[in-house]
């Protein structure tokens, strides 16, 4: 598009904006092909739409959207609530590219009660309202089957698919099935149970599915008392069985407060690209629905905008008629006959906290699932977390850690391990023999190793680490800082892992003077850092052990000029000890290592005789 064409486009759009009414409504943006690419709502159409065309609009995604608009249409309504409902309906119909998109990864199952003379109750993922009434959907399948199980135990609804009519029952057209014989059905199809009694049971089952269990319990208790007064003890015992079953089921559900009834609770948890909106419905003090949905954010929509859309979407989806909505912050949302509450304390605040917890858990579960499919995503998340905790200038892609090992200053060594993308990079590990330090001086040894490593890396122009982690807390951090900053004049962040009295790592230190960084010891990031610490310990100790072993294996044969390790090992393998080698004659030695080398070994051990 040329500059002149773009100016003509904007002039045309601004002329539409100038004619917009200052009333509530929904507006639609069209691209060059005439396809709706965005649907919005506003309590003042002119003010809202004109805001897209201000020169000071600084959101990149909004600028991209505006560059795609070639036409605008709108619909005026009476109230902001109507505008929100219309916006929701149009988004569902046209699925515009730049609107918030509800992600439904799967169809949740529901419970259906059929419209039959003897209704059936079963689970389904297909909704066809002409066949019956649907309850749900249920995001937690275990909860759904728990409700079904209690209904089956209480009322024994039929499970057969036989089309049953009242006329057929009267004519004796049907026969009982196995369920009747094992007492899972009362035989209403053959008149063993009256149709009225069966339908009364279904009515009570409907109330349970709606969450109205307390009303059913009250009815059962009254019926039990009435039957007992009439001395109908067997029937009273059967009602008591039902009462205890239902009461046990209710006691396991999440009861918040008996005073809270028919309330919707919404909360929102955000990340860069997706918003997670949790919905909880409370009836008779019990939570009977809880769902979390994902909304993609094409235009960096605010939490307020997303939550408003989520409220309308979910209330419509679940046919909610609640007259009170609990939310975490004030919303510019007005719904006829509905009160919006932002609780600060009490039972409703407890409900809101529970909703927030569910949203965060759902986000965490989705993140874990994504990280299993893409392990690098987890590593980037941990690097970002460490960067934020320490305030690092860039992601700590390469982290290095040092450790010393010696016994009373002998065989002193040091090791450096390297983690890249929060994983060990073993090909970059380094071993160091301590050369300039005499005796057990860990600080001096650390200085020598750090100086040698980063001097060489600087001279060879190798990439320096993004973070150095000192194993040993404040003291080690200071000696590393003296080398890095004071001697080499390098700018490398330094952190430390300090131990408690039980010699267990319990805190992360950063800065000078070092301060403790708030980090939970059971967090993933802390586990990665302690793994770094454990790895440098292992590497240093293994190196030290190998060095000691070589010294321990040193024998008199190593002092013989002209005899190398391979010949030495041949002799030891054949004769088992240095003593036997000393006592061997020239022929025995020749048989093992050949004449020339045998002569060298024999002369070495018998030089006194030769003199």
C-alpha positions as CSV (number, residue, x, y, z in Angstrom):
1,X,0.0,0.0,0.0
2,X,1.4,3.4,-1.0
3,X,1.5,6.4,1.3
4,X,-1.3,8.1,-0.6
5,X,-3.5,5.0,-0.4
6,X,-3.0,4.7,3.3
7,X,-3.9,8.3,3.8
8,X,-7.1,7.8,1.9
9,X,-7.9,4.7,4.0
10,X,-7.4,6.6,7.2
11,X,-9.4,9.6,6.0
12,X,-12.3,7.3,5.2
13,X,-12.1,5.6,8.6
14,X,-11.9,8.8,10.5
15,X,-15.0,10.1,8.7
16,X,-16.9,7.0,10.0
17,X,-15.6,7.6,13.5
18,X,-16.7,11.3,13.4
19,X,-20.3,10.1,12.7
20,X,-20.4,7.5,15.5
21,X,-23.0,8.1,18.2
22,X,-22.0,8.6,21.8
23,X,-24.1,5.6,22.9
24,X,-23.4,2.0,24.1
25,X,-22.9,-0.6,21.4
26,X,-20.7,-3.0,19.5
27,X,-18.3,-2.1,16.7
28,X,-16.7,-4.3,14.0
29,X,-13.5,-3.8,12.0
30,X,-13.2,-5.3,8.5
31,X,-10.0,-6.0,6.5
32,X,-9.5,-5.3,2.8
33,X,-11.4,-8.5,1.8
34,X,-14.4,-7.5,3.9
35,X,-13.8,-10.1,6.7
36,X,-14.4,-9.1,10.3
37,X,-11.1,-9.1,12.0
38,X,-12.1,-7.5,15.4
39,X,-15.3,-7.1,17.4
40,X,-15.4,-4.7,20.4
41,X,-17.9,-3.2,22.8
42,X,-18.1,0.3,24.3
43,X,-20.4,2.3,26.6
44,X,-19.5,5.3,24.3
45,X,-18.9,4.1,20.7
46,X,-17.4,7.4,19.5
47,X,-14.9,7.7,22.3
48,X,-13.8,4.1,22.2
49,X,-13.4,3.7,18.5
50,X,-11.6,7.1,18.0
51,X,-9.0,6.0,20.6
52,X,-7.6,3.5,18.1
53,X,-6.8,6.3,15.7
54,X,-4.9,8.6,18.0
55,X,-1.3,9.3,16.9
56,X,0.0,8.6,20.5
57,X,-1.2,5.0,20.5
58,X,2.0,3.2,21.6
59,X,0.9,-0.5,21.7
60,X,2.5,-2.3,18.8
61,X,-0.2,-4.9,18.4
62,X,-2.9,-2.1,18.3
63,X,-0.9,-0.4,15.6
64,X,-0.8,-3.6,13.6
65,X,-4.6,-4.0,14.0
66,X,-5.3,-0.4,12.8
67,X,-3.1,-1.0,9.8
68,X,-5.4,-3.8,8.7
69,X,-8.7,-1.9,9.1
70,X,-10.5,-0.9,5.9
71,X,-14.1,-0.4,7.1
72,X,-16.1,-0.1,10.3
73,X,-19.6,-1.0,11.2
74,X,-21.5,-0.7,14.5
75,X,-24.6,-1.7,16.4
76,X,-26.2,0.6,19.0
77,X,-27.9,-1.0,22.1
78,X,-29.6,0.3,25.2
79,X,-27.1,-0.7,27.9
80,X,-23.4,-1.6,28.4
81,X,-24.6,-5.1,29.4
82,X,-26.3,-5.5,26.1
83,X,-23.2,-4.4,24.3
84,X,-21.1,-7.0,26.2
85,X,-23.6,-9.7,25.3
86,X,-23.7,-8.6,21.6
87,X,-19.9,-8.6,21.5
88,X,-19.7,-12.1,22.9
89,X,-22.3,-13.4,20.4
90,X,-20.4,-11.8,17.4
91,X,-17.1,-13.1,18.5
92,X,-18.5,-16.6,18.7
93,X,-20.1,-16.2,15.3
94,X,-17.2,-14.7,13.3
95,X,-14.2,-15.8,15.4
96,X,-12.2,-12.6,14.5
97,X,-8.4,-12.9,14.1
98,X,-7.6,-10.1,16.6
99,X,-10.1,-10.9,19.3
100,X,-9.4,-12.8,22.5
101,X,-9.9,-16.4,21.7
102,X,-11.3,-18.9,24.2
103,X,-9.1,-22.1,24.0
104,X,-11.2,-25.2,24.4
105,X,-8.7,-28.1,24.1
106,X,-11.5,-30.6,24.6
107,X,-15.2,-31.0,25.2
108,X,-16.0,-31.6,28.8
109,X,-18.6,-34.3,29.6
110,X,-22.1,-33.5,31.0
111,X,-24.8,-35.5,32.7
112,X,-28.1,-35.9,30.8
113,X,-31.5,-36.7,32.2
114,X,-33.7,-37.8,29.2
115,X,-37.3,-36.6,28.5
116,X,-38.9,-40.0,28.8
117,X,-41.7,-41.5,30.9
118,X,-38.9,-43.3,32.8
119,X,-36.0,-40.9,32.3
120,X,-32.4,-42.3,32.1
121,X,-29.3,-40.6,33.6
122,X,-26.0,-41.0,31.8
123,X,-22.8,-39.1,30.8
124,X,-22.3,-37.6,27.3
125,X,-20.1,-35.1,25.5
126,X,-22.8,-34.4,22.9
127,X,-25.4,-31.8,23.7
128,X,-28.8,-32.1,22.0
129,X,-31.4,-30.3,24.2
130,X,-34.4,-31.9,22.5
131,X,-33.4,-35.3,24.0
132,X,-33.2,-34.1,27.6
133,X,-31.8,-31.8,30.3
134,X,-28.0,-31.4,30.6
135,X,-26.0,-30.7,33.8
136,X,-22.4,-29.6,33.7
137,X,-20.1,-29.7,31.9
138,X,-17.7,-31.3,34.4
139,X,-14.0,-30.5,34.1
140,X,-13.1,-33.1,36.7
141,X,-14.4,-36.5,35.5
142,X,-13.9,-38.0,39.0
143,X,-16.4,-35.5,40.5
144,X,-19.0,-36.3,37.7
145,X,-18.8,-40.0,38.4
146,X,-19.0,-39.4,42.1
147,X,-22.3,-37.6,41.6
148,X,-23.6,-40.3,39.3
149,X,-22.6,-43.0,41.8
150,X,-24.5,-41.4,44.7
151,X,-27.6,-41.0,42.4
152,X,-27.5,-44.7,41.4
153,X,-27.2,-45.8,45.1
154,X,-30.0,-43.5,46.2
155,X,-32.6,-43.9,43.4
156,X,-31.5,-46.8,41.1
157,X,-32.5,-45.2,37.8
158,X,-32.8,-47.6,34.8
159,X,-29.7,-48.1,32.6
160,X,-31.4,-50.0,29.7
161,X,-32.0,-48.1,26.4
162,X,-35.4,-49.6,25.7
163,X,-37.9,-47.0,24.6
164,X,-40.6,-47.3,27.4
165,X,-44.1,-45.8,27.2
166,X,-46.9,-45.6,29.7
167,X,-49.1,-47.6,27.4
168,X,-46.4,-50.3,27.1
169,X,-46.1,-50.6,30.9
170,X,-49.9,-50.9,31.2
171,X,-50.0,-53.6,28.5
172,X,-47.2,-55.6,30.1
173,X,-45.0,-55.2,27.0
174,X,-41.7,-55.2,28.9
175,X,-39.6,-57.7,30.9
176,X,-37.2,-57.0,33.8
177,X,-33.5,-57.3,33.1
178,X,-30.5,-58.3,35.2
179,X,-30.4,-55.0,37.0
180,X,-33.7,-55.7,38.6
181,X,-32.5,-59.1,39.9
182,X,-29.4,-57.7,41.4
183,X,-31.4,-54.8,43.0
184,X,-30.0,-52.0,40.8
185,X,-33.4,-51.2,39.4
186,X,-36.9,-51.3,41.0
187,X,-38.6,-52.6,37.9
188,X,-40.8,-49.6,37.0
189,X,-41.0,-51.0,33.5
190,X,-43.2,-53.9,34.7
191,X,-45.1,-52.0,37.4
192,X,-43.0,-53.1,40.3
193,X,-42.4,-49.4,41.0
194,X,-44.9,-46.7,40.2
195,X,-44.2,-44.2,37.5
196,X,-44.9,-41.4,40.0
197,X,-42.4,-42.7,42.5
198,X,-39.8,-43.2,39.8
199,X,-40.3,-39.6,38.5
200,X,-40.2,-38.3,42.1
201,X,-36.8,-39.9,42.5
202,X,-35.6,-38.3,39.2
203,X,-36.8,-34.9,40.5
204,X,-34.6,-35.4,43.6
205,X,-31.7,-36.4,41.4
206,X,-32.1,-33.2,39.4
207,X,-31.9,-31.2,42.7
208,X,-28.6,-33.0,43.6
209,X,-27.2,-32.2,40.2
210,X,-28.1,-28.6,40.7
211,X,-26.3,-28.6,44.1
212,X,-29.5,-28.4,46.2
213,X,-28.5,-31.3,48.4
214,X,-29.6,-29.6,51.7
215,X,-33.2,-29.4,50.5
216,X,-33.1,-33.1,49.7
217,X,-31.6,-34.0,53.0
218,X,-34.3,-32.0,54.8
219,X,-37.0,-33.9,52.8
220,X,-35.5,-37.2,53.6
221,X,-35.3,-36.4,57.3
222,X,-38.9,-35.3,57.4
223,X,-40.0,-38.4,55.5
224,X,-38.0,-40.7,57.8
225,X,-39.7,-39.1,60.9
226,X,-43.1,-39.4,59.3
227,X,-42.6,-43.1,58.5
228,X,-41.3,-43.8,62.0
229,X,-44.4,-42.2,63.6
230,X,-46.6,-44.4,61.4
231,X,-44.6,-47.4,62.6
232,X,-43.5,-48.2,59.1
233,X,-40.0,-49.0,60.3
234,X,-38.7,-51.0,57.3
235,X,-39.5,-48.1,54.9
236,X,-38.1,-45.6,57.4
237,X,-34.9,-47.7,57.5
238,X,-34.6,-47.5,53.7
239,X,-35.1,-43.7,53.8
240,X,-32.4,-43.5,56.6
241,X,-30.0,-45.4,54.3
242,X,-30.5,-42.8,51.6
243,X,-30.1,-40.0,54.1
244,X,-26.8,-41.3,55.4
245,X,-25.5,-41.9,51.9
246,X,-26.3,-38.4,50.7
247,X,-25.1,-36.8,54.0
248,X,-21.8,-38.6,53.6
249,X,-21.5,-37.4,50.0
250,X,-22.2,-33.8,51.0
251,X,-19.7,-33.8,53.9
252,X,-16.9,-34.6,51.4
253,X,-17.8,-31.6,49.1
254,X,-16.2,-28.2,49.6
255,X,-18.5,-26.4,52.0
256,X,-17.7,-22.7,52.3
257,X,-20.6,-21.2,54.4
258,X,-24.2,-22.2,54.8
259,X,-25.2,-18.6,54.3
260,X,-23.7,-18.3,50.8
261,X,-26.1,-19.5,48.1
262,X,-26.2,-19.1,44.3
263,X,-23.0,-17.1,43.9
264,X,-20.5,-16.9,41.0
265,X,-16.8,-16.3,41.7
266,X,-14.3,-15.3,39.0
267,X,-10.6,-14.6,39.2
268,X,-7.9,-14.1,36.5
269,X,-4.3,-15.2,36.3
270,X,-2.1,-13.7,33.5
271,X,1.0,-14.4,31.6
272,X,2.5,-12.7,28.4
273,X,0.2,-14.4,25.9
274,X,-2.6,-16.1,27.8
275,X,-5.1,-15.3,30.5
276,X,-6.5,-18.0,32.8
277,X,-9.9,-17.3,34.1
278,X,-11.3,-19.5,36.9
279,X,-15.0,-19.8,37.5
280,X,-16.5,-21.2,40.7
281,X,-20.3,-21.6,41.3
282,X,-21.5,-21.9,44.9
283,X,-24.9,-23.3,45.8
284,X,-26.2,-23.9,49.3
285,X,-22.7,-23.2,50.7
286,X,-21.1,-25.9,48.5
287,X,-18.9,-25.6,45.4
288,X,-20.6,-27.6,42.7
289,X,-18.8,-26.2,39.7
290,X,-15.2,-25.1,39.1
291,X,-13.5,-24.5,35.7
292,X,-10.5,-22.7,34.4
293,X,-10.4,-21.5,30.8
294,X,-7.6,-20.1,28.7
295,X,-8.0,-16.9,26.7
296,X,-5.4,-16.0,24.1
297,X,-4.5,-12.3,24.1
298,X,-3.9,-10.9,20.6
299,X,-3.8,-7.2,21.6
300,X,-2.4,-7.1,25.2
301,X,-5.9,-6.8,26.6
302,X,-6.2,-5.6,30.2
303,X,-7.3,-7.9,33.0
304,X,-10.4,-5.9,33.3
305,X,-11.4,-6.4,29.7
306,X,-10.6,-10.1,29.8
307,X,-12.5,-10.7,33.0
308,X,-15.6,-8.9,31.7
309,X,-15.6,-11.1,28.6
310,X,-15.0,-14.2,30.7
311,X,-17.9,-13.4,33.0
312,X,-20.3,-13.1,30.1
313,X,-19.0,-16.2,28.3
314,X,-19.0,-18.5,31.3
315,X,-22.4,-17.4,32.7
316,X,-23.9,-18.0,29.3
317,X,-22.2,-21.3,28.9
318,X,-23.3,-22.7,32.3
319,X,-26.7,-21.0,32.3
320,X,-25.9,-19.2,35.5
321,X,-28.7,-17.1,37.1
322,X,-26.7,-16.0,40.1
323,X,-27.6,-12.6,41.4
324,X,-24.1,-12.0,42.9
325,X,-20.7,-12.1,41.3
326,X,-17.5,-12.1,43.3
327,X,-14.4,-10.7,41.6
328,X,-10.9,-9.7,42.6
329,X,-11.1,-6.0,41.6
330,X,-13.6,-3.3,40.6
331,X,-15.1,-3.7,37.1
332,X,-16.9,-1.2,35.0
333,X,-19.6,-3.7,34.3
334,X,-23.3,-3.3,34.9
335,X,-25.6,-6.3,34.7
336,X,-29.3,-6.0,35.3
337,X,-30.2,-7.4,38.8
338,X,-26.7,-8.6,39.5
339,X,-24.5,-7.4,42.3
340,X,-20.7,-7.3,41.8
341,X,-18.7,-7.8,45.0
342,X,-15.0,-7.3,45.7
343,X,-14.6,-8.9,49.2
344,X,-11.8,-7.9,51.5
345,X,-12.4,-10.5,54.2
346,X,-14.8,-13.3,55.3
347,X,-16.2,-16.3,53.5
348,X,-16.5,-14.6,50.1
349,X,-12.8,-13.6,50.3
350,X,-12.0,-17.3,51.1
351,X,-13.9,-18.3,48.0
352,X,-12.1,-15.7,45.9
353,X,-8.7,-16.9,47.3
354,X,-9.7,-20.5,46.3
355,X,-10.6,-19.4,42.8
356,X,-7.2,-17.6,42.5
357,X,-5.4,-20.7,43.7
358,X,-7.3,-22.9,41.1
359,X,-6.3,-20.5,38.3
360,X,-2.7,-20.5,39.3
361,X,-2.6,-24.3,39.7
362,X,-4.2,-24.6,36.2
363,X,-1.5,-22.3,34.8
364,X,1.2,-24.3,36.5
365,X,-0.1,-27.6,35.2
366,X,-0.3,-26.2,31.6
367,X,3.2,-24.9,32.0
368,X,4.4,-28.3,33.1
369,X,2.7,-30.0,30.2
370,X,4.3,-27.5,27.8
371,X,7.7,-28.1,29.3
372,X,7.4,-31.8,28.9
373,X,6.8,-31.3,25.2
374,X,9.5,-28.6,25.0
375,X,12.2,-29.0,27.7
376,X,14.0,-25.8,26.6
377,X,10.9,-23.9,27.8
378,X,11.6,-25.0,31.3
379,X,15.2,-24.0,31.2
380,X,14.3,-20.5,29.9
381,X,11.8,-20.1,32.6
382,X,14.4,-21.0,35.3
383,X,16.9,-18.6,33.7
384,X,14.4,-15.8,33.8
385,X,13.5,-16.6,37.4
386,X,17.1,-16.4,38.4
387,X,17.7,-13.2,36.4
388,X,14.7,-11.6,38.2
389,X,15.7,-12.8,41.7
390,X,19.3,-11.4,41.3
391,X,18.5,-8.5,39.1
392,X,21.0,-9.7,36.5
393,X,21.5,-7.6,33.3
394,X,20.9,-10.6,31.0
395,X,19.8,-14.2,31.2
396,X,22.4,-16.4,33.0
397,X,22.9,-18.7,30.1
398,X,26.4,-19.8,31.3
399,X,27.0,-20.3,35.0
400,X,30.3,-21.5,36.5
401,X,31.1,-22.8,40.0
402,X,34.4,-23.6,41.7
403,X,35.5,-25.9,44.5
404,X,38.9,-26.9,46.1
405,X,39.9,-30.3,47.5
406,X,42.9,-31.4,49.5
407,X,44.0,-33.3,52.6
408,X,46.1,-31.2,54.9
409,X,47.3,-29.3,51.9
410,X,48.6,-32.4,50.0
411,X,47.6,-33.1,46.4
412,X,45.7,-29.8,46.4
413,X,43.4,-29.5,43.4
414,X,40.4,-27.4,42.2
415,X,37.6,-27.9,39.8
416,X,35.3,-25.7,37.7
417,X,31.9,-27.0,36.5
418,X,29.9,-25.2,33.8
419,X,26.1,-25.1,33.4
420,X,24.6,-23.9,30.2
421,X,20.9,-23.3,30.0
422,X,20.7,-24.7,33.5
423,X,22.1,-28.0,32.5
424,X,25.6,-29.5,33.0
425,X,28.0,-28.9,30.1
426,X,30.6,-31.6,30.9
427,X,32.8,-30.9,28.0
428,X,33.5,-27.5,29.5
429,X,34.5,-28.8,33.0
430,X,38.1,-28.0,34.0
431,X,40.5,-29.5,36.5
432,X,43.4,-27.5,38.1
433,X,46.4,-28.6,40.1
434,X,47.2,-25.9,42.7
435,X,50.7,-24.6,41.9
436,X,51.4,-21.5,44.0
437,X,49.8,-22.3,47.3
438,X,51.6,-24.3,50.1
439,X,49.4,-25.8,52.8
440,X,45.7,-26.0,53.2
441,X,44.6,-22.4,52.2
442,X,41.3,-22.6,50.4
443,X,41.0,-18.9,49.8
444,X,44.4,-18.6,48.2
445,X,43.7,-21.7,46.2
446,X,40.4,-20.2,45.0
447,X,42.2,-17.0,44.0
448,X,44.8,-18.9,42.0
449,X,42.2,-20.9,40.1
450,X,39.9,-18.0,39.3
451,X,42.8,-15.9,38.2
452,X,44.2,-18.6,35.9
453,X,40.8,-19.4,34.4
454,X,39.6,-15.9,33.5
455,X,43.0,-14.6,32.5
456,X,43.3,-17.4,30.0
457,X,39.6,-16.9,28.8
458,X,40.3,-13.1,28.4
459,X,43.5,-13.7,26.5
460,X,41.9,-16.3,24.2
461,X,38.8,-14.1,23.8
462,X,36.4,-16.9,25.0
463,X,32.9,-15.9,26.1
464,X,32.9,-15.1,29.8
465,X,30.2,-16.6,32.1
466,X,27.0,-14.7,32.9
467,X,27.2,-15.7,36.5
468,X,29.8,-17.2,38.9
469,X,28.5,-19.1,41.9
470,X,30.8,-19.4,44.9
471,X,30.5,-22.6,46.9
472,X,31.1,-21.4,50.5
473,X,29.2,-18.2,51.1
474,X,30.5,-14.7,51.9
475,X,34.2,-15.6,52.3
476,X,34.5,-17.3,48.9
477,X,32.4,-14.6,47.2
478,X,34.8,-11.9,48.5
479,X,38.0,-13.7,47.3
480,X,36.4,-14.3,43.8
481,X,35.4,-10.6,43.7
482,X,38.9,-9.5,44.5
483,X,40.3,-11.3,41.5
484,X,37.4,-10.6,39.1
485,X,36.9,-6.9,39.9
486,X,40.1,-5.6,41.5
487,X,42.7,-7.6,39.6
488,X,41.2,-8.5,36.2
489,X,38.7,-5.6,36.0
490,X,35.9,-7.8,34.7
491,X,32.2,-7.3,35.2
492,X,30.8,-10.8,36.0
493,X,28.0,-11.1,38.6
494,X,28.9,-13.3,41.6
495,X,26.5,-15.2,43.8
496,X,27.1,-17.6,46.7
497,X,25.5,-20.7,48.2
498,X,25.7,-20.6,52.0
499,X,25.2,-23.6,54.4
500,X,23.6,-23.7,57.8
501,X,24.9,-25.2,61.0
502,X,24.1,-28.7,59.8
503,X,26.2,-28.1,56.7
504,X,23.2,-28.0,54.4
505,X,22.8,-25.4,51.8
506,X,19.9,-23.1,52.9
507,X,20.3,-19.7,51.2
508,X,21.4,-17.9,48.0
509,X,23.6,-14.8,48.5
510,X,24.1,-11.9,46.1
511,X,25.7,-8.5,46.1
512,X,28.5,-6.8,48.0
513,X,28.1,-6.8,50.9
514,X,26.2,-10.1,50.2
515,X,22.5,-10.3,51.2
516,X,20.2,-13.3,51.3
517,X,17.9,-13.6,48.3
518,X,14.4,-14.9,49.0
519,X,14.2,-18.3,47.5
520,X,12.3,-21.3,48.7
521,X,14.5,-24.3,49.4
522,X,11.9,-26.6,47.8
523,X,11.7,-24.6,44.6
524,X,12.9,-25.9,41.2
525,X,15.4,-23.1,40.9
526,X,17.0,-23.9,44.3
527,X,17.2,-27.5,43.3
528,X,19.1,-26.6,40.1
529,X,21.5,-24.4,42.1
530,X,22.2,-27.2,44.7
531,X,22.7,-29.6,41.8
532,X,25.4,-27.2,40.5
533,X,26.9,-27.2,44.0
534,X,26.8,-31.0,44.3
535,X,28.3,-31.4,40.8
536,X,31.3,-29.3,41.5
537,X,31.9,-31.2,44.8
538,X,31.7,-34.5,43.0
539,X,34.0,-33.4,40.2
540,X,36.6,-31.9,42.6
541,X,36.6,-34.9,44.9
542,X,36.9,-37.4,42.0
543,X,39.9,-35.4,40.6
544,X,41.5,-35.3,44.1
545,X,40.9,-39.0,44.6
546,X,42.4,-39.9,41.2
547,X,45.5,-37.8,42.0
548,X,46.0,-39.5,45.4
549,X,45.5,-42.9,43.8
550,X,48.3,-42.2,41.3
551,X,50.6,-41.3,44.2
552,X,49.7,-44.4,46.1
553,X,50.5,-46.6,43.1
554,X,53.9,-45.0,42.6
555,X,56.6,-47.7,43.0
556,X,60.4,-48.0,42.7
557,X,59.9,-49.1,39.1
558,X,58.9,-45.5,38.3
559,X,62.4,-44.4,39.2
560,X,64.1,-46.5,36.6
561,X,65.2,-44.4,33.6
562,X,64.1,-46.1,30.4
563,X,61.2,-48.0,31.9
564,X,57.7,-46.5,31.3
565,X,54.3,-47.2,32.8
566,X,53.5,-49.9,30.2
567,X,56.6,-51.9,31.0
568,X,56.1,-51.4,34.7
569,X,52.5,-52.7,34.5
570,X,53.7,-55.7,32.5
571,X,56.2,-56.6,35.2
572,X,53.8,-56.1,38.1
573,X,51.1,-58.2,36.3
574,X,53.5,-61.1,35.7
575,X,55.5,-61.1,38.9
576,X,52.9,-59.6,41.3
577,X,55.3,-57.5,43.4
578,X,58.5,-55.3,43.3
579,X,60.2,-57.8,45.6
580,X,59.9,-60.7,43.1
581,X,61.1,-58.4,40.3
582,X,64.2,-57.6,42.4
583,X,64.8,-61.3,43.0
584,X,64.2,-62.4,39.3
585,X,67.2,-63.4,37.1
586,X,67.9,-61.9,33.7
587,X,66.1,-64.8,31.9
588,X,62.8,-64.4,33.8
589,X,62.8,-60.6,33.1
590,X,63.6,-61.2,29.4
591,X,60.6,-63.6,29.1
592,X,58.3,-60.8,30.3
593,X,59.6,-57.5,28.8
594,X,62.3,-58.5,26.3
595,X,66.1,-58.6,26.5
596,X,67.0,-54.9,26.3
597,X,64.6,-53.7,28.9
598,X,65.3,-56.7,31.1
599,X,69.0,-55.7,31.1
600,X,68.0,-52.2,32.3
601,X,65.8,-53.5,35.1
602,X,68.3,-56.2,36.2
603,X,71.2,-53.7,36.3
604,X,69.2,-51.2,38.3
605,X,68.4,-53.7,41.0
606,X,71.9,-55.3,40.9
607,X,74.1,-52.3,40.5
608,X,75.7,-52.9,43.9
609,X,76.8,-56.3,42.8
610,X,78.2,-54.9,39.5
611,X,80.4,-52.5,41.4
